[in-house]
Amino acid sequence: MFMRAALNEAEKAKRKDEVPVGCVIVCDGRIIARGHNLKEQKKSALMHAEIAAIMRASRKLHRWRLSGCTLVVTLEPCPMCMGAVLSARIDRVVFGTADPKAGACGSVYHINEGGLNHTVSVTGGVMQSECAEILTEYFKGKRK
């Protein structure tokens, strides 16, 4: 259910000709924030789906500490996004497909195991084929 909502966000990014990655943040069993890639539109390397969702969740909850929250994202977070997750004290990350080029939840980097003052529970592979397919189709279209 929550990964389906993240995939809907990825579709929004795709319609804007952004890399189709989507994210939702869940607290107390309901979605409190949504985000999708906006790097091209905002002309900012910082505008990953996770960063957009974290910013919205912080505004919604009126706090930067997002303990009690789960971040659900279609692609394994990169080092920047995992750094933001850890800084925001998010409890759990659920991702769809691994990122063999920049994944920071074990595919390339292990940011969560760096001895920082916070660790996060990570689950990967949720709706993996659907999450991988939207990215594959997007990049196939770009190569044509």
JORA-V206460 format. One line per field, one symbol per residue. psi: psi as a letter, one per 20 degrees, with the letter a starting at -180 (. if undefined). burial: I if it has 24 or more other ideal C-beta (glycine too) atoms within 12 Angstrom, else O. A space follows every 50 residues. Layout:
psi->???
burial->???
//
This chain:
psi->ghhghhhhhhhggghjkqpnpqqqpppkjqpiqqqrpkgggilpiilqgg ggggggggggilqhokqiqpppqhqpqrgghhgggghikphqppqfqqni hjpjkhggrmhikjkrjqqqppprjplggghhghgghghghhi.
burial->OIIOIIIIIIIIIIOOOIIIIIIIIIIOOOIIIIIIIIIOOOOOOOIIII IIIIIIIIOOOOOOOIOOIIIIIIIIIIIIIIIIIIOIIIIIIIIIIIIO OOIIIOIOIOIIOOOOOIOIOIIIOIIIOIIIOIIOOIOOOOOO
//
